[in-house]
Amino acid sequence: MTVAFIGIDLAKNVFQLHGANADGQAVLKRRIRREGLLAEIAELEPCIIGVEACTGAFYWQRQFEALGHTVKVIAPQFVKPFVKHQKNDQNDAEAICTALMLPNMKFVPTKSEEQQDIQALHRARRRLVNHRTALVSQMRGLLLDRGIPIALSIGRARRAIPEILENRTNGLTAMTREIIGDLFDFLGQIDARITAFDRRIDAVFKSNEDCRRIARICGVGPKTATAVVAAVGDGREFKNGRHLAAWMGLVPRQHSSGDKRLLMGISKRGDRHLRTLLVHGARSVVRVAQRKTDPFSQWVNNLRERRGMNRAIVAVANKNARIIWAMLNRNEEFRAPV
């Protein structure tokens, strides 16, 4: 039995294996518990292993590669079309194996433990930011229910709520005043935690040369730089900068047929957090470019006048993604675009 390709349906405790030879014929179908998986893989000759991108995928990738195998991580949307009949572990493993054998299959960029650590920092910080937004919205709703409106900005809420709590003539009951006060204190605690995560991200940024290099790009700061390096590494999984921009969802979504080409809004594929950081950075570039006369700013201003603010912002984010790929892949320094 010669196994050339193996698709593994990852789970928490039970794993399904589907192996095929070089001709694509199934030669291995096995269901293994977690404690016996590595021993089973170690007995096989070096082959190509495919797993779906999910929780634990990169951990198992490192474990299997240490045993001499080549491991590819496949996005779930590329596996789903090959699932036969109903969904179960065996059919999923076979679909992964089938997708793995395609010569033009796109794979997820590998991630080291350091990259996963940086991603964990960003995800934890994003969770706290979401909690903060929800908390401020709740306080605004409670106060509006008592006839006291507050503007949308979190900064305005920080300034307005202490004044509202000190004002004894606004009609708030003692219980409501106490509840809002407790929630406002909790807001301060969340702010302190977010600041602590910002310090950790800044420390990672200062210690990583790639992050410092790409932060020279207009619209790319420490958070964007660390998030990009954590997600794509050196960018070698992408053929060119356009592929990276498409992976981030910064290219038009197509709905074309025959001679009719229909380009819609951006595809919004890939990591939403990463795309959001690039777009926010591009928004600041477009806003500041209105006061500048250098060639790049003139290009931005002309694009904004012709296509509008939002399209100009996405175009700058797309250009930044391409520049990032060139700098990471070729190990180059930043050169101002013209």
Summary of the structure (lengths in Angstrom):
residues: 338
radius of gyration: 25.1
end to end distance: 58.0
largest distance: 83.9
contacts: 998
relative contact order: 0.08
helix: 58%
strand: 12%
